[in-house]
Amino acid sequence: MRIEQDIVNFVYERHSGRRYFFFGERPPVNFDTELTEGGLKVAFEDAEESLAEYFEKWSVKLNGFDILHYFDPEFFGSKEPVRGLKPLYVWMLVDSAQAGEWLYD
């Protein structure tokens, strides 16, 4: 149970922003929290940084993980995703950390 709570806390601390930037409640984070558009709406740059830390901290093998399946970089001149973006949930991070490798895609 420790790894599950550690990952929930990790996501909460990095991506559960205050409603009004400096004040207001922070959205709760649990296993069903989506990091992508339907949930916390984490920006590509923030996701890239924290997912790199996640893979290293919990020693999760990448196994073909592609951040572009979940996040659109939206850089000037970047191509639109060829396929629709997939949701990324906290439970996916937990399952993969427990297995020691990325289990999805």
N, CA, C and O atoms as a GROMACS GRO file, in nm:
protein
  420
    1MET      N    1   0.082  -0.120   0.000
    1MET     CA    2   0.000   0.000   0.000
    1MET      C    3   0.086   0.126   0.000
    1MET      O    4   0.040   0.232  -0.041
    2ARG      N    5   0.208   0.115   0.045
    2ARG     CA    6   0.296   0.232   0.054
    2ARG      C    7   0.323   0.295  -0.082
    2ARG      O    8   0.319   0.418  -0.095
    3ILE      N    9   0.352   0.214  -0.184
    3ILE     CA   10   0.384   0.267  -0.316
    3ILE      C   11   0.264   0.341  -0.376
    3ILE      O   12   0.281   0.442  -0.443
    4GLU      N   13   0.144   0.290  -0.351
    4GLU     CA   14   0.025   0.355  -0.404
    4GLU      C   15   0.012   0.496  -0.347
    4GLU      O   16  -0.010   0.592  -0.421
    5GLN      N   17   0.026   0.508  -0.215
    5GLN     CA   18   0.012   0.639  -0.151
    5GLN      C   19   0.127   0.732  -0.190
    5GLN      O   20   0.106   0.852  -0.206
    6ASP      N   21   0.246   0.678  -0.206
    6ASP     CA   22   0.360   0.760  -0.249
    6ASP      C   23   0.335   0.820  -0.387
    6ASP      O   24   0.366   0.937  -0.410
    7ILE      N   25   0.278   0.742  -0.477
    7ILE     CA   26   0.252   0.793  -0.612
    7ILE      C   27   0.137   0.892  -0.612
    7ILE      O   28   0.143   0.993  -0.682
    8VAL      N   29   0.034   0.867  -0.534
    8VAL     CA   30  -0.076   0.964  -0.521
    8VAL      C   31  -0.020   1.096  -0.467
    8VAL      O   32  -0.053   1.202  -0.519
    9ASN      N   33   0.063   1.090  -0.365
    9ASN     CA   34   0.124   1.211  -0.309
    9ASN      C   35   0.214   1.281  -0.412
    9ASN      O   36   0.213   1.404  -0.421
   10PHE      N   37   0.289   1.204  -0.488
   10PHE     CA   38   0.376   1.256  -0.592
   10PHE      C   39   0.295   1.338  -0.694
   10PHE      O   40   0.332   1.451  -0.727
   11VAL      N   41   0.186   1.281  -0.740
   11VAL     CA   42   0.100   1.350  -0.839
   11VAL      C   43   0.034   1.472  -0.774
   11VAL      O   44   0.027   1.578  -0.836
   12TYR      N   45  -0.013   1.457  -0.652
   12TYR     CA   46  -0.078   1.568  -0.582
   12TYR      C   47   0.017   1.686  -0.567
   12TYR      O   48  -0.020   1.800  -0.597
   13GLU      N   49   0.137   1.660  -0.520
   13GLU     CA   50   0.233   1.767  -0.496
   13GLU      C   51   0.276   1.838  -0.625
   13GLU      O   52   0.300   1.958  -0.624
   14ARG      N   53   0.284   1.766  -0.734
   14ARG     CA   54   0.333   1.825  -0.859
   14ARG      C   55   0.223   1.881  -0.948
   14ARG      O   56   0.248   1.974  -1.025
   15HIS      N   57   0.102   1.826  -0.939
   15HIS     CA   58   0.002   1.862  -1.041
   15HIS      C   59  -0.135   1.904  -0.991
   15HIS      O   60  -0.221   1.938  -1.072
   16SER      N   61  -0.157   1.902  -0.863
   16SER     CA   62  -0.287   1.945  -0.812
   16SER      C   63  -0.276   2.092  -0.773
   16SER      O   64  -0.254   2.126  -0.657
   17GLY      N   65  -0.293   2.177  -0.873
   17GLY     CA   66  -0.276   2.321  -0.851
   17GLY      C   67  -0.393   2.384  -0.778
   17GLY      O   68  -0.506   2.335  -0.784
   18ARG      N   69  -0.365   2.490  -0.712
   18ARG     CA   70  -0.470   2.566  -0.643
   18ARG      C   71  -0.565   2.625  -0.745
   18ARG      O   72  -0.527   2.659  -0.857
   19ARG      N   73  -0.688   2.635  -0.705
   19ARG     CA   74  -0.791   2.682  -0.797
   19ARG      C   75  -0.762   2.823  -0.850
   19ARG      O   76  -0.785   2.851  -0.967
   20TYR      N   77  -0.714   2.910  -0.764
   20TYR     CA   78  -0.686   3.048  -0.804
   20TYR      C   79  -0.538   3.080  -0.794
   20TYR      O   80  -0.501   3.186  -0.744
   21PHE      N   81  -0.454   2.992  -0.840
   21PHE     CA   82  -0.310   3.002  -0.846
   21PHE      C   83  -0.244   3.003  -0.709
   21PHE      O   84  -0.174   2.908  -0.674
   22PHE      N   85  -0.264   3.108  -0.630
   22PHE     CA   86  -0.198   3.116  -0.499
   22PHE      C   87  -0.289   3.075  -0.383
   22PHE      O   88  -0.240   3.052  -0.273
   23PHE      N   89  -0.418   3.066  -0.407
   23PHE     CA   90  -0.509   3.031  -0.298
   23PHE      C   91  -0.624   2.947  -0.352
   23PHE      O   92  -0.638   2.929  -0.473
   24GLY      N   93  -0.703   2.897  -0.263
   24GLY     CA   94  -0.814   2.810  -0.300
   24GLY      C   95  -0.777   2.664  -0.277
   24GLY      O   96  -0.660   2.630  -0.257
   25GLU      N   97  -0.877   2.582  -0.281
   25GLU     CA   98  -0.855   2.439  -0.259
   25GLU      C   99  -0.783   2.375  -0.376
   25GLU      O  100  -0.793   2.419  -0.490
   26ARG      N  101  -0.711   2.270  -0.343
   26ARG     CA  102  -0.645   2.190  -0.446
   26ARG      C  103  -0.734   2.070  -0.476
   26ARG      O  104  -0.790   2.011  -0.384
   27PRO      N  105  -0.747   2.033  -0.602
   27PRO     CA  106  -0.828   1.915  -0.634
   27PRO      C  107  -0.766   1.791  -0.569
   27PRO      O  108  -0.644   1.777  -0.567
   28PRO      N  109  -0.848   1.701  -0.518
   28PRO     CA  110  -0.795   1.578  -0.459
   28PRO      C  111  -0.738   1.488  -0.568
   28PRO      O  112  -0.775   1.498  -0.684
   29VAL      N  113  -0.648   1.401  -0.528
   29VAL     CA  114  -0.589   1.304  -0.620
   29VAL      C  115  -0.610   1.166  -0.560
   29VAL      O  116  -0.583   1.144  -0.442
   30ASN      N  117  -0.657   1.073  -0.643
   30ASN     CA  118  -0.672   0.934  -0.601
   30ASN      C  119  -0.638   0.845  -0.721
   30ASN      O  120  -0.590   0.895  -0.823
   31PHE      N  121  -0.660   0.715  -0.710
   31PHE     CA  122  -0.622   0.622  -0.816
   31PHE      C  123  -0.693   0.651  -0.948
   31PHE      O  124  -0.638   0.626  -1.055
   32ASP      N  125  -0.814   0.705  -0.941
   32ASP     CA  126  -0.893   0.731  -1.062
   32ASP      C  127  -0.871   0.870  -1.120
   32ASP      O  128  -0.937   0.907  -1.217
   33THR      N  129  -0.780   0.946  -1.064
   33THR     CA  130  -0.752   1.080  -1.114
   33THR      C  131  -0.680   1.071  -1.248
   33THR      O  132  -0.583   0.997  -1.264
   34GLU      N  133  -0.730   1.147  -1.344
   34GLU     CA  134  -0.670   1.153  -1.477
   34GLU      C  135  -0.575   1.273  -1.481
   34GLU      O  136  -0.610   1.382  -1.437
   35LEU      N  137  -0.456   1.252  -1.532
   35LEU     CA  138  -0.358   1.360  -1.543
   35LEU      C  139  -0.381   1.443  -1.668
   35LEU      O  140  -0.338   1.558  -1.676
   36THR      N  141  -0.446   1.385  -1.766
   36THR     CA  142  -0.462   1.448  -1.896
   36THR      C  143  -0.588   1.534  -1.901
   36THR      O  144  -0.640   1.574  -1.796
   37GLU      N  145  -0.636   1.565  -2.020
   37GLU     CA  146  -0.744   1.661  -2.042
   37GLU      C  147  -0.868   1.644  -1.956
   37GLU      O  148  -0.927   1.744  -1.914
   38GLY      N  149  -0.910   1.523  -1.928
   38GLY     CA  150  -1.032   1.501  -1.852
   38GLY      C  151  -1.016   1.519  -1.702
   38GLY      O  152  -1.114   1.506  -1.628
   39GLY      N  153  -0.895   1.548  -1.655
   39GLY     CA  154  -0.871   1.557  -1.512
   39GLY      C  155  -0.791   1.679  -1.473
   39GLY      O  156  -0.841   1.791  -1.478
   40LEU      N  157  -0.667   1.656  -1.434
   40LEU     CA  158  -0.582   1.764  -1.385
   40LEU      C  159  -0.529   1.856  -1.496
   40LEU      O  160  -0.478   1.964  -1.468
   41LYS      N  161  -0.542   1.812  -1.621
   41LYS     CA  162  -0.498   1.891  -1.737
   41LYS      C  163  -0.352   1.934  -1.727
   41LYS      O  164  -0.319   2.052  -1.743
   42VAL      N  165  -0.267   1.838  -1.699
   42VAL     CA  166  -0.125   1.864  -1.686
   42VAL      C  167  -0.068   1.904  -1.823
   42VAL      O  168  -0.096   1.838  -1.923
   43ALA      N  169   0.011   2.008  -1.826
   43ALA     CA  170   0.074   2.054  -1.950
   43ALA      C  171   0.185   1.958  -1.991
   43ALA      O  172   0.246   1.892  -1.906
   44PHE      N  173   0.212   1.950  -2.120
   44PHE     CA  174   0.312   1.860  -2.175
   44PHE      C  175   0.446   1.875  -2.103
   44PHE      O  176   0.506   1.776  -2.061
   45GLU      N  177   0.493   1.998  -2.089
   45GLU     CA  178   0.624   2.024  -2.029
   45GLU      C  179   0.631   1.975  -1.885
   45GLU      O  180   0.731   1.917  -1.843
   46ASP      N  181   0.525   1.998  -1.810
   46ASP     CA  182   0.520   1.952  -1.670
   46ASP      C  183   0.514   1.800  -1.664
   46ASP      O  184   0.580   1.737  -1.580
   47ALA      N  185   0.435   1.741  -1.752
   47ALA     CA  186   0.423   1.594  -1.756
   47ALA      C  187   0.556   1.531  -1.795
   47ALA      O  188   0.596   1.430  -1.737
   48GLU      N  189   0.624   1.589  -1.890
   48GLU     CA  190   0.752   1.536  -1.935
   48GLU      C  191   0.852   1.531  -1.820
   48GLU      O  192   0.923   1.432  -1.801
   49GLU      N  193   0.857   1.637  -1.743
   49GLU     CA  194   0.950   1.646  -1.630
   49GLU      C  195   0.913   1.548  -1.518
   49GLU      O  196   0.998   1.474  -1.469
   50SER      N  197   0.787   1.548  -1.480
   50SER     CA  198   0.749   1.463  -1.367
   50SER      C  199   0.746   1.316  -1.404
   50SER      O  200   0.774   1.232  -1.319
   51LEU      N  201   0.713   1.281  -1.528
   51LEU     CA  202   0.716   1.140  -1.569
   51LEU      C  203   0.859   1.088  -1.576
   51LEU      O  204   0.884   0.972  -1.543
   52ALA      N  205   0.952   1.172  -1.617
   52ALA     CA  206   1.092   1.130  -1.616
   52ALA      C  207   1.135   1.100  -1.472
   52ALA      O  208   1.205   1.002  -1.447
   53GLU      N  209   1.092   1.184  -1.379
   53GLU     CA  210   1.123   1.161  -1.238
   53GLU      C  211   1.054   1.035  -1.186
   53GLU      O  212   1.113   0.957  -1.112
   54TYR      N  213   0.928   1.015  -1.227
   54TYR     CA  214   0.853   0.895  -1.188
   54TYR      C  215   0.925   0.768  -1.233
   54TYR      O  216   0.944   0.677  -1.153
   55PHE      N  217   0.965   0.761  -1.360
   55PHE     CA  218   1.032   0.641  -1.412
   55PHE      C  219   1.163   0.613  -1.339
   55PHE      O  220   1.197   0.497  -1.314
   56GLU      N  221   1.234   0.719  -1.305
   56GLU     CA  222   1.360   0.702  -1.233
   56GLU      C  223   1.338   0.666  -1.086
   56GLU      O  224   1.399   0.572  -1.034
   57LYS      N  225   1.251   0.739  -1.020
   57LYS     CA  226   1.229   0.720  -0.876
   57LYS      C  227   1.178   0.581  -0.842
   57LYS      O  228   1.220   0.522  -0.743
   58TRP      N  229   1.086   0.529  -0.923
   58TRP     CA  230   1.029   0.397  -0.896
   58TRP      C  231   1.089   0.287  -0.984
   58TRP      O  232   1.037   0.176  -0.990
   59SER      N  233   1.199   0.318  -1.052
   59SER     CA  234   1.272   0.221  -1.136
   59SER      C  235   1.179   0.146  -1.231
   59SER      O  236   1.179   0.023  -1.237
   60VAL      N  237   1.099   0.223  -1.304
   60VAL     CA  238   1.004   0.166  -1.399
   60VAL      C  239   1.069   0.165  -1.538
   60VAL      O  240   1.110   0.270  -1.588
   61LYS      N  241   1.079   0.047  -1.598
   61LYS     CA  242   1.132   0.038  -1.735
   61LYS      C  243   1.032   0.102  -1.831
   61LYS      O  244   0.911   0.084  -1.818
   62LEU      N  245   1.084   0.175  -1.928
   62LEU     CA  246   0.998   0.249  -2.021
   62LEU      C  247   0.911   0.159  -2.108
   62LEU      O  248   0.797   0.194  -2.137
   63ASN      N  249   0.962   0.045  -2.151
   63ASN     CA  250   0.885  -0.050  -2.233
   63ASN      C  251   0.809   0.017  -2.348
   63ASN      O  252   0.693  -0.017  -2.373
   64GLY      N  253   0.871   0.109  -2.416
   64GLY     CA  254   0.807   0.176  -2.529
   64GLY      C  255   0.713   0.288  -2.490
   64GLY      O  256   0.637   0.336  -2.574
   65PHE      N  257   0.717   0.331  -2.366
   65PHE     CA  258   0.632   0.444  -2.324
   65PHE      C  259   0.657   0.562  -2.417
   65PHE      O  260   0.771   0.598  -2.445
   66ASP      N  261   0.548   0.622  -2.465
   66ASP     CA  262   0.558   0.739  -2.552
   66ASP      C  263   0.466   0.847  -2.496
   66ASP      O  264   0.343   0.833  -2.498
   67ILE      N  265   0.525   0.953  -2.446
   67ILE     CA  266   0.447   1.061  -2.385
   67ILE      C  267   0.348   1.122  -2.485
   67ILE      O  268   0.246   1.177  -2.444
   68LEU      N  269   0.378   1.112  -2.614
   68LEU     CA  270   0.290   1.170  -2.715
   68LEU      C  271   0.159   1.092  -2.731
   68LEU      O  272   0.068   1.138  -2.800
   69HIS      N  273   0.149   0.976  -2.669
   69HIS     CA  274   0.022   0.904  -2.668
   69HIS      C  275  -0.077   0.970  -2.572
   69HIS      O  276  -0.198   0.950  -2.582
   70TYR      N  277  -0.024   1.050  -2.478
   70TYR     CA  278  -0.106   1.107  -2.372
   70TYR      C  279  -0.110   1.260  -2.371
   70TYR      O  280  -0.210   1.319  -2.330
   71PHE      N  281  -0.004   1.323  -2.415
   71PHE     CA  282   0.007   1.469  -2.407
   71PHE      C  283   0.047   1.527  -2.542
   71PHE      O  284   0.131   1.470  -2.613
   72ASP      N  285  -0.013   1.640  -2.576
   72ASP     CA  286   0.019   1.713  -2.698
   72ASP      C  287   0.112   1.828  -2.661
   72ASP      O  288   0.075   1.913  -2.580
   73PRO      N  289   0.232   1.832  -2.721
   73PRO     CA  290   0.328   1.937  -2.683
   73PRO      C  291   0.282   2.077  -2.718
   73PRO      O  292   0.324   2.173  -2.654
   74GLU      N  293   0.197   2.093  -2.818
   74GLU     CA  294   0.144   2.223  -2.857
   74GLU      C  295   0.251   2.329  -2.877
   74GLU      O  296   0.232   2.446  -2.842
   75PHE      N  297   0.364   2.288  -2.932
   75PHE     CA  298   0.467   2.385  -2.968
   75PHE      C  299   0.429   2.452  -3.099
   75PHE      O  300   0.360   2.392  -3.181
   76PHE      N  301   0.472   2.573  -3.118
   76PHE     CA  302   0.444   2.642  -3.242
   76PHE      C  303   0.501   2.560  -3.357
   76PHE      O  304   0.619   2.526  -3.358
   77GLY      N  305   0.418   2.528  -3.451
   77GLY     CA  306   0.462   2.451  -3.566
   77GLY      C  307   0.460   2.301  -3.546
   77GLY      O  308   0.490   2.227  -3.640
   78SER      N  309   0.425   2.253  -3.426
   78SER     CA  310   0.422   2.108  -3.405
   78SER      C  311   0.299   2.049  -3.473
   78SER      O  312   0.196   2.115  -3.488
   79LYS      N  313   0.312   1.925  -3.513
   79LYS     CA  314   0.203   1.856  -3.580
   79LYS      C  315   0.094   1.819  -3.480
   79LYS      O  316   0.121   1.796  -3.362
   80GLU      N  317  -0.027   1.813  -3.530
   80GLU     CA  318  -0.136   1.762  -3.449
   80GLU      C  319  -0.115   1.613  -3.429
   80GLU      O  320  -0.061   1.546  -3.517
   81PRO      N  321  -0.157   1.560  -3.316
   81PRO     CA  322  -0.144   1.415  -3.295
   81PRO      C  323  -0.218   1.340  -3.405
   81PRO      O  324  -0.331   1.375  -3.440
   82VAL      N  325  -0.155   1.236  -3.459
   82VAL     CA  326  -0.215   1.157  -3.566
   82VAL      C  327  -0.338   1.084  -3.512
   82VAL      O  328  -0.439   1.071  -3.582
   83ARG      N  329  -0.329   1.039  -3.393
   83ARG     CA  330  -0.440   0.967  -3.330
   83ARG      C  331  -0.488   1.048  -3.210
   83ARG      O  332  -0.419   1.139  -3.164
   84GLY      N  333  -0.605   1.015  -3.162
   84GLY     CA  334  -0.654   1.081  -3.043
   84GLY      C  335  -0.566   1.049  -2.924
   84GLY      O  336  -0.507   0.941  -2.915
   85LEU      N  337  -0.556   1.143  -2.833
   85LEU     CA  338  -0.475   1.121  -2.714
   85LEU      C  339  -0.546   1.028  -2.618
   85LEU      O  340  -0.669   1.031  -2.606
   86LYS      N  341  -0.469   0.945  -2.550
   86LYS     CA  342  -0.522   0.852  -2.452
   86LYS      C  343  -0.522   0.917  -2.314
   86LYS      O  344  -0.436   1.002  -2.286
   87PRO      N  345  -0.615   0.879  -2.228
   87PRO     CA  346  -0.610   0.930  -2.090
   87PRO      C  347  -0.499   0.861  -2.012
   87PRO      O  348  -0.466   0.745  -2.039
   88LEU      N  349  -0.442   0.931  -1.918
   88LEU     CA  350  -0.338   0.875  -1.830
   88LEU      C  351  -0.388   0.892  -1.687
   88LEU      O  352  -0.410   1.003  -1.639
   89TYR      N  353  -0.405   0.779  -1.618
   89TYR     CA  354  -0.459   0.777  -1.483
   89TYR      C  355  -0.352   0.743  -1.380
   89TYR      O  356  -0.251   0.681  -1.413
   90VAL      N  357  -0.374   0.784  -1.258
   90VAL     CA  358  -0.282   0.753  -1.149
   90VAL      C  359  -0.271   0.601  -1.132
   90VAL      O  360  -0.161   0.551  -1.106
   91TRP      N  361  -0.380   0.528  -1.147
   91TRP     CA  362  -0.373   0.382  -1.130
   91TRP      C  363  -0.279   0.317  -1.232
   91TRP      O  364  -0.222   0.212  -1.204
   92MET      N  365  -0.263   0.379  -1.349
   92MET     CA  366  -0.169   0.327  -1.448
   92MET      C  367  -0.025   0.343  -1.398
   92MET      O  368   0.059   0.255  -1.419
   93LEU      N  369   0.002   0.455  -1.333
   93LEU     CA  370   0.135   0.479  -1.275
   93LEU      C  371   0.162   0.380  -1.162
   93LEU      O  372   0.271   0.326  -1.151
   94VAL      N  373   0.061   0.356  -1.080
   94VAL     CA  374   0.075   0.264  -0.967
   94VAL      C  375   0.098   0.122  -1.017
   94VAL      O  376   0.191   0.055  -0.973
   95ASP      N  377   0.014   0.075  -1.110
   95ASP     CA  378   0.028  -0.062  -1.164
   95ASP      C  379   0.165  -0.084  -1.225
   95ASP      O  380   0.228  -0.187  -1.203
   96SER      N  381   0.212   0.014  -1.301
   96SER     CA  382   0.341   0.001  -1.368
   96SER      C  383   0.456   0.004  -1.268
   96SER      O  384   0.554  -0.069  -1.284
   97ALA      N  385   0.446   0.087  -1.165
   97ALA     CA  386   0.551   0.092  -1.063
   97ALA      C  387   0.558  -0.041  -0.989
   97ALA      O  388   0.667  -0.090  -0.959
   98GLN      N  389   0.443  -0.099  -0.959
   98GLN     CA  390   0.442  -0.228  -0.891
   98GLN      C  391   0.502  -0.338  -0.977
   98GLN      O  392   0.567  -0.430  -0.926
   99ALA      N  393   0.481  -0.329  -1.109
   99ALA     CA  394   0.534  -0.430  -1.202
   99ALA      C  395   0.680  -0.403  -1.238
   99ALA      O  396   0.750  -0.493  -1.283
  100GLY      N  397   0.725  -0.279  -1.220
  100GLY     CA  398   0.862  -0.243  -1.254
  100GLY      C  399   0.883  -0.212  -1.402
  100GLY      O  400   0.995  -0.195  -1.449
  101GLU      N  401   0.770  -0.203  -1.475
  101GLU     CA  402   0.777  -0.170  -1.617
  101GLU      C  403   0.646  -0.108  -1.662
  101GLU      O  404   0.541  -0.133  -1.604
  102TRP      N  405   0.653  -0.025  -1.768
  102TRP     CA  406   0.533   0.039  -1.819
  102TRP      C  407   0.444  -0.068  -1.883
  102TRP      O  408   0.489  -0.143  -1.970
  103LEU      N  409   0.320  -0.075  -1.840
  103LEU     CA  410   0.229  -0.181  -1.881
  103LEU      C  411   0.130  -0.142  -1.990
  103LEU      O  412   0.054  -0.227  -2.037
  104TYR      N  413   0.129  -0.017  -2.031
  104TYR     CA  414   0.022   0.032  -2.120
  104TYR      C  415   0.078   0.081  -2.252
  104TYR      O  416   0.200   0.094  -2.268
  105ASP      N  417  -0.008   0.108  -2.345
  105ASP     CA  418   0.016   0.158  -2.481
  105ASP      C  419  -0.021   0.054  -2.576
  105ASP      O  420  -0.010   0.074  -2.697
   0.00000   0.00000   0.00000
